Amino acid sequence: MSGKQRYDYIDWLRGLACLGMFQTHCYDSWLGGSARESSFFHWSQLMGTIPAPLFLFLAGVSCALVTDRMRRRGVSANRAASMIIRRGAEILGLGLLLRLQEFLLGQPRAPWTDLLRVDILNTIGISIMAIGIVSWMARGRVANALLAAALAAAIALVTPPLWTTWRPRWLPWYFESYINGVHIYNAPQPWLFPLFPWMAFAFAGLAAGLILFADWPARNPGKTIALFGGAGAGLLLLSVWLDARPEKLYAVYDYWHTSPNFCMARVGILLLLMLAGYTWCRSGAGPAVFSPLIQMGQPSLLVYWVHIEFVYGRFSILPKRVETIPTATMGLAIIFVAMVLLSMARTRYKGRGREILERLRGMRRGLRSPATG
């Protein structure tokens, strides 16, 4: 099986995360009136708890893949770590730039505090930088995987007190917000993406990727991912069992937002989704002719960036908070098709900027030539 065929399922999963993100954002932005109280809307928002963890998990898997390839080419650990850290810094910079764009386009109503809001790109960028540091600290594959798994568990375990009894109130709100998403509200906000607990999913993905790209698993990806699926089902069941126990470790227990049990359940779901994506793509149904999810998953950062403005921003394609479920669903379909087409254009013209510029210059000279002749 070729490298491209082997890893199509990773792009497919990114595309699936994009689709889940679209439906969550579209219905949240556009539905109004009684539609916002419907079970349809509540299920839509519940499914919206998966795309962000999936993006972070796949960022960790991708870092493991990049690290593995560099190790096999003989690249030093220091250089590999610095490249990952630099990539994380780029994504963090893009996240800050997106906040600036949304602030400027949101004038005159957007408050300046929106510039410092902790969004998913900020957390992905910092998480990748942290992965680079961990990869530098733990040079061997086994040590790296064990450290990543331990950090994922530790982040999940300390999240509840960092949101409640251990809140770092002594920090300015714009720094505390990176810890628990407090923003300007003097209380953590579950709709933001602070490092705790979200960074745990990136380290879980790193641990999974380091296992997945080792020698035996790389030769037997189907068996390895089947084991991942079994582990995912086990984590999901363990999460339900622990949540039902009468004993509680924390003074404040919030299963749906800060509980390590919910974090464990989501990691279990992510491993099951990895099994589903691999099975779908290996069956030939995914990339047989054309897969919109694989296509959209390749430039997922661009897709995320652009869709935000057409769903939540000034250029929203539908009025906000007034639509019915059928009209919002039609808008969702339009967004999906538009983002697939955007991703196709990005794939086709990536790295051809100089060629396109030369063509434009040639067209310009051709338009001028009759006038000068």
C-alpha positions as CSV (number, residue, x, y, z in Angstrom):
1,M,0.0,0.0,0.0
2,S,1.5,3.3,-1.0
3,G,2.2,6.1,1.5
4,K,-0.6,8.3,0.0
5,Q,-3.1,5.5,0.1
6,R,-2.1,4.6,3.7
7,Y,-2.7,8.1,5.0
8,D,-5.7,9.2,3.0
9,Y,-7.8,8.4,6.0
10,I,-6.1,11.2,8.0
11,D,-7.2,13.7,5.3
12,W,-10.6,12.1,5.4
13,L,-10.9,12.6,9.1
14,R,-9.9,16.2,8.8
15,G,-12.6,16.6,6.2
16,L,-15.1,15.0,8.5
17,A,-14.0,17.4,11.2
18,C,-14.6,20.3,8.8
19,L,-18.1,19.0,8.0
20,G,-18.9,18.6,11.7
21,M,-17.7,22.1,12.3
22,F,-19.8,23.5,9.4
23,Q,-23.0,22.0,10.7
24,T,-22.3,23.2,14.3
25,H,-21.4,26.8,13.2
26,C,-24.2,27.1,10.6
27,Y,-27.0,26.0,12.8
28,D,-25.6,28.0,15.7
29,S,-25.3,31.2,13.7
30,W,-28.5,31.0,11.6
31,L,-31.2,29.2,13.5
32,G,-33.6,31.5,15.4
33,G,-36.8,31.3,17.4
34,S,-38.2,27.9,18.3
35,A,-35.6,26.2,16.2
36,R,-33.0,27.0,18.8
37,E,-35.0,25.1,21.4
38,S,-35.5,22.0,19.3
39,S,-33.9,18.6,19.9
40,F,-32.4,19.0,16.4
41,F,-30.4,22.0,17.5
42,H,-29.3,20.4,20.7
43,W,-28.1,17.3,18.9
44,S,-26.3,19.5,16.4
45,Q,-24.5,21.3,19.2
46,L,-23.7,18.0,20.9
47,M,-22.1,16.7,17.7
48,G,-20.1,19.9,17.7
49,T,-18.1,18.7,20.7
50,I,-16.1,16.4,18.3
51,P,-14.6,18.5,15.5
52,A,-12.2,20.6,17.7
53,P,-10.8,17.5,19.6
54,L,-10.5,15.8,16.2
55,F,-8.5,18.7,14.7
56,L,-6.2,18.7,17.8
57,F,-5.8,14.9,17.8
58,L,-4.9,14.9,14.1
59,A,-2.4,17.7,14.7
60,G,-0.7,15.4,17.1
61,V,-0.8,12.5,14.7
62,S,0.6,14.7,11.9
63,C,3.4,15.8,14.2
64,A,4.3,12.2,14.9
65,L,4.3,11.5,11.2
66,V,6.6,14.4,10.5
67,T,8.9,13.5,13.3
68,D,9.1,9.9,12.2
69,R,9.9,10.9,8.6
70,M,12.7,13.2,9.8
71,R,14.1,10.6,12.1
72,R,14.3,8.1,9.3
73,R,16.1,10.6,7.1
74,G,18.7,11.2,9.8
75,V,17.5,14.7,10.8
76,S,18.8,15.6,14.2
77,A,16.3,15.7,17.1
78,N,17.1,19.4,17.7
79,R,16.3,20.3,14.1
80,A,13.1,18.2,14.0
81,A,11.9,19.8,17.2
82,S,12.7,23.3,16.0
83,M,10.8,22.7,12.8
84,I,7.7,21.6,14.7
85,I,7.9,24.5,17.1
86,R,8.2,26.9,14.1
87,R,5.2,25.4,12.5
88,G,3.2,25.8,15.7
89,A,4.3,29.4,16.0
90,E,3.1,30.0,12.4
91,I,-0.4,28.6,13.2
92,L,-0.5,30.7,16.4
93,G,0.4,33.8,14.3
94,L,-2.4,32.9,11.9
95,G,-4.8,32.5,14.7
96,L,-3.9,36.0,16.0
97,L,-4.2,37.4,12.4
98,L,-7.7,35.8,12.1
99,R,-8.7,37.6,15.3
100,L,-7.5,40.9,13.8
101,Q,-9.4,40.3,10.6
102,E,-12.6,39.5,12.5
103,F,-12.1,42.6,14.7
104,L,-11.7,44.9,11.7
105,L,-14.6,43.4,9.7
106,G,-16.8,43.5,12.8
107,Q,-16.5,47.3,13.2
108,P,-18.0,49.4,14.6
109,R,-19.6,46.9,17.0
110,A,-16.7,44.4,17.7
111,P,-15.0,45.2,21.1
112,W,-11.2,45.3,21.2
113,T,-11.2,42.4,23.7
114,D,-12.1,40.1,20.7
115,L,-8.5,40.5,19.6
116,L,-7.4,38.5,22.7
117,R,-10.1,35.8,22.5
118,V,-8.7,32.2,22.7
119,D,-9.8,30.4,19.6
120,I,-9.0,26.9,18.3
121,L,-6.1,28.1,16.0
122,N,-4.4,29.6,19.0
123,T,-4.6,26.4,21.0
124,I,-3.6,24.2,18.0
125,G,-0.5,26.5,17.5
126,I,0.6,26.4,21.1
127,S,-0.1,22.7,21.4
128,I,2.1,22.0,18.4
129,M,4.9,24.1,19.9
130,A,4.5,22.1,23.1
131,I,4.8,18.9,21.1
132,G,8.0,20.2,19.6
133,I,9.4,20.8,23.1
134,V,8.3,17.3,24.3
135,S,9.9,15.7,21.2
136,W,13.2,17.5,22.0
137,M,13.0,16.3,25.6
138,A,12.2,12.7,24.9
139,R,14.3,11.6,22.0
140,G,13.3,7.9,21.8
141,R,10.0,6.8,20.3
142,V,8.8,4.9,23.4
143,A,9.9,7.6,25.8
144,N,8.2,10.2,23.6
145,A,4.9,8.3,23.4
146,L,4.8,7.6,27.2
147,L,5.5,11.2,28.0
148,A,2.8,12.4,25.5
149,A,0.3,10.0,27.0
150,A,1.2,11.1,30.6
151,L,0.8,14.7,29.7
152,A,-2.6,14.1,28.0
153,A,-3.8,12.5,31.3
154,A,-2.2,15.1,33.5
155,I,-3.8,18.0,31.5
156,A,-7.2,16.3,31.8
157,L,-6.8,15.7,35.5
158,V,-5.9,19.3,36.4
159,T,-8.5,20.9,34.3
160,P,-11.4,20.9,36.8
161,P,-9.5,22.7,39.6
162,L,-7.9,25.2,37.1
163,W,-11.5,26.1,36.1
164,T,-12.8,26.3,39.7
165,T,-10.8,26.1,42.9
166,W,-7.3,26.6,41.5
167,R,-8.1,29.4,39.1
168,P,-5.0,31.6,38.5
169,R,-7.0,34.8,39.4
170,W,-3.7,36.7,39.9
171,L,-3.1,36.6,36.1
172,P,-4.5,39.3,33.8
173,W,-7.7,37.9,32.2
174,Y,-6.0,37.7,28.7
175,F,-3.4,35.3,30.2
176,E,-5.8,33.4,32.4
177,S,-8.0,32.9,29.4
178,Y,-5.4,30.6,27.9
179,I,-5.6,28.5,31.0
180,N,-9.4,28.2,31.5
181,G,-11.1,30.4,28.9
182,V,-12.3,33.1,31.3
183,H,-12.0,35.9,28.7
184,I,-13.7,39.1,30.1
185,Y,-16.5,37.3,31.9
186,N,-14.9,36.5,35.3
187,A,-15.8,32.9,34.8
188,P,-14.6,30.2,32.4
189,Q,-16.6,30.0,29.2
190,P,-17.2,26.5,27.7
191,W,-17.4,27.9,24.1
192,L,-13.7,29.0,24.1
193,F,-10.7,26.8,23.6
194,P,-8.2,27.2,26.5
195,L,-5.2,24.9,26.7
196,F,-6.9,23.0,29.6
197,P,-8.4,20.6,28.6
198,W,-8.0,21.0,24.8
199,M,-4.2,20.5,24.6
200,A,-4.7,17.0,26.0
201,F,-6.2,15.9,22.7
202,A,-3.1,17.0,20.8
203,F,-0.8,14.9,23.1
204,A,-3.2,12.0,22.8
205,G,-2.8,12.2,19.1
206,L,1.0,12.4,19.4
207,A,1.0,9.3,21.5
208,A,-1.2,7.5,19.0
209,G,0.8,8.6,16.0
210,L,4.1,7.5,17.5
211,I,2.6,4.1,18.0
212,L,1.0,4.0,14.6
213,F,4.2,4.9,12.6
214,A,6.5,2.5,14.5
215,D,7.9,-0.5,12.5
216,W,5.4,-3.3,13.2
217,P,2.3,-1.0,13.2
218,A,3.5,0.7,10.0
219,R,3.6,-2.8,8.3
220,N,0.3,-3.8,9.8
221,P,-1.9,-0.6,9.9
222,G,-5.2,-2.4,9.7
223,K,-4.5,-4.5,12.8
224,T,-3.0,-1.5,14.7
225,I,-6.0,0.7,14.0
226,A,-8.4,-2.2,14.9
227,L,-6.6,-2.3,18.2
228,F,-7.0,1.5,18.5
229,G,-10.7,1.0,17.9
230,G,-10.9,-1.6,20.6
231,A,-9.1,0.7,23.0
232,G,-11.4,3.5,22.0
233,A,-14.5,1.4,22.9
234,G,-12.8,0.5,26.2
235,L,-12.1,4.1,27.1
236,L,-15.7,5.1,26.3
237,L,-17.1,2.4,28.5
238,L,-14.6,3.2,31.3
239,S,-15.7,6.9,31.1
240,V,-19.4,6.0,31.5
241,W,-18.6,3.7,34.5
242,L,-16.4,6.3,36.2
243,D,-19.0,8.9,35.7
244,A,-21.7,6.7,37.4
245,R,-19.5,6.1,40.5
246,P,-20.7,7.9,43.6
247,E,-17.1,9.0,44.5
248,K,-16.0,12.3,43.2
249,L,-12.4,13.6,43.2
250,Y,-13.3,17.3,42.6
251,A,-15.2,19.9,44.6
252,V,-16.9,21.0,41.4
253,Y,-17.8,18.2,38.9
254,D,-18.9,19.2,35.4
255,Y,-19.0,16.2,33.1
256,W,-19.7,18.0,29.8
257,H,-17.0,20.7,30.1
258,T,-14.1,19.9,32.5
259,S,-14.4,16.3,33.6
260,P,-11.5,14.0,32.8
261,N,-14.2,11.3,32.2
262,F,-15.6,13.3,29.3
263,C,-12.1,13.9,28.0
264,M,-11.5,10.2,28.1
265,A,-14.8,9.5,26.3
266,R,-13.9,11.9,23.5
267,V,-10.5,10.3,23.1
268,G,-12.3,7.0,22.8
269,I,-14.6,8.4,20.2
270,L,-11.6,9.8,18.3
271,L,-10.0,6.4,18.2
272,L,-13.2,4.8,16.9
273,L,-13.4,7.5,14.3
274,M,-9.9,6.7,13.2
275,L,-11.0,3.1,12.7
276,A,-14.1,4.2,10.8
277,G,-12.0,6.5,8.5
278,Y,-9.4,3.8,7.8
279,T,-12.0,1.2,7.1
280,W,-13.9,3.5,4.8
281,C,-10.8,4.6,2.8
282,R,-9.4,1.1,2.6
283,S,-12.7,-0.3,1.3
284,G,-12.2,2.0,-1.8
285,A,-15.4,3.9,-1.1
286,G,-13.5,7.0,0.1
287,P,-10.9,7.9,-2.5
288,A,-12.2,5.6,-5.3
289,V,-13.0,8.5,-7.7
290,F,-13.3,11.7,-5.8
291,S,-13.8,12.2,-2.0
292,P,-15.0,15.6,-1.0
293,L,-13.9,14.9,2.6
294,I,-10.4,13.9,1.6
295,Q,-10.2,16.9,-0.7
296,M,-11.4,19.3,1.9
297,G,-9.2,17.8,4.6
298,Q,-6.0,18.7,2.8
299,P,-6.2,22.5,3.1
300,S,-8.4,22.4,6.3
301,L,-6.7,25.5,7.7
302,L,-7.8,27.6,4.7
303,V,-11.3,26.1,4.8
304,Y,-11.6,26.9,8.5
305,W,-10.4,30.5,7.9
306,V,-12.7,31.3,5.0
307,H,-15.9,29.6,6.2
308,I,-15.9,31.6,9.5
309,E,-16.6,34.9,7.7
310,F,-19.4,33.5,5.6
311,V,-21.1,31.9,8.6
312,Y,-20.4,34.2,11.6
313,G,-18.9,37.3,10.0
314,R,-20.1,40.4,8.2
315,F,-20.4,38.4,4.9
316,S,-22.7,35.7,6.3
317,I,-24.7,34.2,3.5
318,L,-27.9,34.0,5.6
319,P,-29.3,36.4,8.2
320,K,-28.3,35.4,11.8
321,R,-30.6,34.0,14.4
322,V,-33.8,34.1,12.3
323,E,-33.7,31.0,10.0
324,T,-35.6,27.8,10.1
325,I,-34.0,24.4,10.0
326,P,-34.7,23.8,6.2
327,T,-33.2,27.2,5.2
328,A,-30.2,26.8,7.5
329,T,-29.7,23.3,6.1
330,M,-29.7,24.8,2.6
331,G,-27.1,27.3,3.7
332,L,-25.0,24.5,5.1
333,A,-25.1,22.7,1.8
334,I,-23.9,25.9,0.0
335,I,-21.1,26.3,2.5
336,F,-20.0,22.7,2.1
337,V,-19.9,22.9,-1.7
338,A,-18.2,26.2,-1.7
339,M,-15.5,25.0,0.7
340,V,-14.9,21.8,-1.4
341,L,-14.5,24.0,-4.5
342,L,-12.1,26.3,-2.6
343,S,-10.0,23.3,-1.5
344,M,-9.8,22.1,-5.1
345,A,-8.6,25.5,-6.2
346,R,-6.1,25.5,-3.4
347,T,-4.8,22.1,-4.3
348,R,-4.6,22.8,-8.0
349,Y,-2.8,26.2,-7.7
350,K,-0.6,25.6,-4.6
351,G,3.0,26.5,-5.3
352,R,2.1,28.0,-8.7
353,G,1.9,31.6,-7.7
354,R,4.8,32.7,-9.9
355,E,3.4,30.9,-12.9
356,I,0.0,32.5,-12.3
357,L,1.6,35.9,-12.0
358,E,3.5,35.5,-15.2
359,R,0.3,34.5,-17.0
360,L,-1.5,37.6,-15.7
361,R,1.4,39.8,-16.9
362,G,1.3,38.1,-20.3
363,M,-2.4,38.8,-20.5
364,R,-1.8,42.4,-19.6
365,R,0.8,42.8,-22.3
366,G,-1.5,41.2,-24.8
367,L,-4.3,43.6,-24.0
368,R,-1.9,46.6,-24.4
369,S,-0.3,45.5,-27.7
370,P,-3.2,46.6,-30.0
371,A,-3.1,50.1,-28.5
372,T,0.6,50.5,-29.0
373,G,0.7,48.9,-32.5
